[in-house]
Protein backbone atom coordinates (compact mmCIF):
# COMPACT_ATOMS: atom_id res chain seq x y z
CA UNK A 1 0.00 0.00 0.00
CA UNK A 2 2.82 2.41 0.84
CA UNK A 3 4.51 1.57 -2.46
CA UNK A 4 1.38 2.48 -4.41
CA UNK A 5 1.07 5.74 -2.48
CA UNK A 6 4.74 6.49 -3.17
CA UNK A 7 4.24 5.86 -6.91
CA UNK A 8 1.24 8.20 -6.97
CA UNK A 9 3.21 10.91 -5.16
CA UNK A 10 6.11 10.37 -7.57
CA UNK A 11 3.83 10.77 -10.59
CA UNK A 12 2.37 13.97 -9.12
CA UNK A 13 5.89 15.30 -8.52
CA UNK A 14 6.89 14.37 -12.07
CA UNK A 15 3.86 16.15 -13.52
CA UNK A 16 4.83 19.25 -11.53
CA UNK A 17 8.50 18.95 -12.57
CA UNK A 18 7.80 18.82 -16.31
CA UNK A 19 6.55 22.41 -16.67
CA UNK A 20 9.28 23.54 -14.26
CA UNK A 21 11.87 22.69 -16.92
CA UNK A 22 10.65 25.63 -19.01
CA UNK A 23 12.84 28.71 -18.60
CA UNK A 24 11.61 31.18 -15.94
CA UNK A 25 9.47 28.46 -14.31
CA UNK A 26 12.38 26.79 -12.52
CA UNK A 27 11.11 28.02 -9.17
CA UNK A 28 8.51 25.26 -9.40
CA UNK A 29 11.26 22.74 -8.68
CA UNK A 30 11.39 24.09 -5.12
CA UNK A 31 7.82 22.77 -4.76
CA UNK A 32 8.76 19.42 -6.33
CA UNK A 33 11.69 18.71 -3.99
CA UNK A 34 9.72 18.23 -0.73
CA UNK A 35 6.97 16.31 -2.51
CA UNK A 36 9.52 13.91 -4.00
CA UNK A 37 11.23 13.46 -0.64
CA UNK A 38 7.95 12.61 1.06
CA UNK A 39 7.29 10.03 -1.65
CA UNK A 40 10.79 8.60 -1.28
CA UNK A 41 10.28 8.33 2.48
CA UNK A 42 7.04 6.44 2.03
CA UNK A 43 8.69 4.25 -0.60
CA UNK A 44 11.50 3.43 1.81
CA UNK A 45 8.96 2.17 4.32
CA UNK A 46 7.37 -0.24 1.82
CA UNK A 47 8.67 -3.64 0.84
CA UNK A 48 9.12 -2.75 -2.84
CA UNK A 49 11.56 -0.23 -4.30
CA UNK A 50 9.68 1.04 -7.37
CA UNK A 51 8.01 4.03 -5.74
CA UNK A 52 11.16 5.05 -3.89
CA UNK A 53 13.24 4.85 -7.04
CA UNK A 54 10.72 6.89 -9.03
CA UNK A 55 10.71 9.63 -6.41
CA UNK A 56 14.50 9.67 -6.22
CA UNK A 57 14.74 10.02 -10.01
CA UNK A 58 12.26 12.91 -9.95
CA UNK A 59 14.23 14.47 -7.09
CA UNK A 60 17.46 14.12 -9.08
CA UNK A 61 15.88 15.73 -12.15
CA UNK A 62 14.62 18.65 -10.07
CA UNK A 63 18.01 19.15 -8.39
CA UNK A 64 19.82 19.01 -11.73
CA UNK A 65 17.42 21.58 -13.21
CA UNK A 66 17.92 23.86 -10.22
CA UNK A 67 21.70 23.57 -10.52
CA UNK A 68 21.59 24.44 -14.22
CA UNK A 69 19.32 27.40 -13.59
CA UNK A 70 21.32 28.80 -10.70
CA UNK A 71 18.69 27.90 -8.11
CA UNK A 72 15.93 30.17 -9.36
CA UNK A 73 15.52 30.16 -13.12
ZARO-268145 format. One record per residue (C-alpha): residue number from 1; x, y, z; residue in three letters. Coordinates in steps of 0.1 Angstrom, whole numbers. Example, Ala and Ser with C-alpha at 12.3 -4.5 7.8 and 13.67 -1.06 7.14 Angstrom:
2
+-------+-------+-------+-------+--------+
: vomar :    px :    py :    pz : badren :
+-------+-------+-------+-------+--------+
:     1 :   123 :   -45 :    78 :    ALA :
:     2 :   137 :   -11 :    71 :    SER :
+-------+-------+-------+-------+--------+
***
This chain:
73
+-------+-------+-------+-------+--------+
: vomar :    px :    py :    pz : badren :
+-------+-------+-------+-------+--------+
:     1 :     0 :     0 :     0 :    UNK :
:     2 :    28 :    24 :     8 :    UNK :
:     3 :    45 :    16 :   -25 :    UNK :
:     4 :    14 :    25 :   -44 :    UNK :
:     5 :    11 :    57 :   -25 :    UNK :
:     6 :    47 :    65 :   -32 :    UNK :
:     7 :    42 :    59 :   -69 :    UNK :
:     8 :    12 :    82 :   -70 :    UNK :
:     9 :    32 :   109 :   -52 :    UNK :
:    10 :    61 :   104 :   -76 :    UNK :
:    11 :    38 :   108 :  -106 :    UNK :
:    12 :    24 :   140 :   -91 :    UNK :
:    13 :    59 :   153 :   -85 :    UNK :
:    14 :    69 :   144 :  -121 :    UNK :
:    15 :    39 :   162 :  -135 :    UNK :
:    16 :    48 :   193 :  -115 :    UNK :
:    17 :    85 :   189 :  -126 :    UNK :
:    18 :    78 :   188 :  -163 :    UNK :
:    19 :    66 :   224 :  -167 :    UNK :
:    20 :    93 :   235 :  -143 :    UNK :
:    21 :   119 :   227 :  -169 :    UNK :
:    22 :   106 :   256 :  -190 :    UNK :
:    23 :   128 :   287 :  -186 :    UNK :
:    24 :   116 :   312 :  -159 :    UNK :
:    25 :    95 :   285 :  -143 :    UNK :
:    26 :   124 :   268 :  -125 :    UNK :
:    27 :   111 :   280 :   -92 :    UNK :
:    28 :    85 :   253 :   -94 :    UNK :
:    29 :   113 :   227 :   -87 :    UNK :
:    30 :   114 :   241 :   -51 :    UNK :
:    31 :    78 :   228 :   -48 :    UNK :
:    32 :    88 :   194 :   -63 :    UNK :
:    33 :   117 :   187 :   -40 :    UNK :
:    34 :    97 :   182 :    -7 :    UNK :
:    35 :    70 :   163 :   -25 :    UNK :
:    36 :    95 :   139 :   -40 :    UNK :
:    37 :   112 :   135 :    -6 :    UNK :
:    38 :    79 :   126 :    11 :    UNK :
:    39 :    73 :   100 :   -16 :    UNK :
:    40 :   108 :    86 :   -13 :    UNK :
:    41 :   103 :    83 :    25 :    UNK :
:    42 :    70 :    64 :    20 :    UNK :
:    43 :    87 :    42 :    -6 :    UNK :
:    44 :   115 :    34 :    18 :    UNK :
:    45 :    90 :    22 :    43 :    UNK :
:    46 :    74 :    -2 :    18 :    UNK :
:    47 :    87 :   -36 :     8 :    UNK :
:    48 :    91 :   -28 :   -28 :    UNK :
:    49 :   116 :    -2 :   -43 :    UNK :
:    50 :    97 :    10 :   -74 :    UNK :
:    51 :    80 :    40 :   -57 :    UNK :
:    52 :   112 :    51 :   -39 :    UNK :
:    53 :   132 :    49 :   -70 :    UNK :
:    54 :   107 :    69 :   -90 :    UNK :
:    55 :   107 :    96 :   -64 :    UNK :
:    56 :   145 :    97 :   -62 :    UNK :
:    57 :   147 :   100 :  -100 :    UNK :
:    58 :   123 :   129 :   -99 :    UNK :
:    59 :   142 :   145 :   -71 :    UNK :
:    60 :   175 :   141 :   -91 :    UNK :
:    61 :   159 :   157 :  -122 :    UNK :
:    62 :   146 :   187 :  -101 :    UNK :
:    63 :   180 :   191 :   -84 :    UNK :
:    64 :   198 :   190 :  -117 :    UNK :
:    65 :   174 :   216 :  -132 :    UNK :
:    66 :   179 :   239 :  -102 :    UNK :
:    67 :   217 :   236 :  -105 :    UNK :
:    68 :   216 :   244 :  -142 :    UNK :
:    69 :   193 :   274 :  -136 :    UNK :
:    70 :   213 :   288 :  -107 :    UNK :
:    71 :   187 :   279 :   -81 :    UNK :
:    72 :   159 :   302 :   -94 :    UNK :
:    73 :   155 :   302 :  -131 :    UNK :
+-------+-------+-------+-------+--------+
***
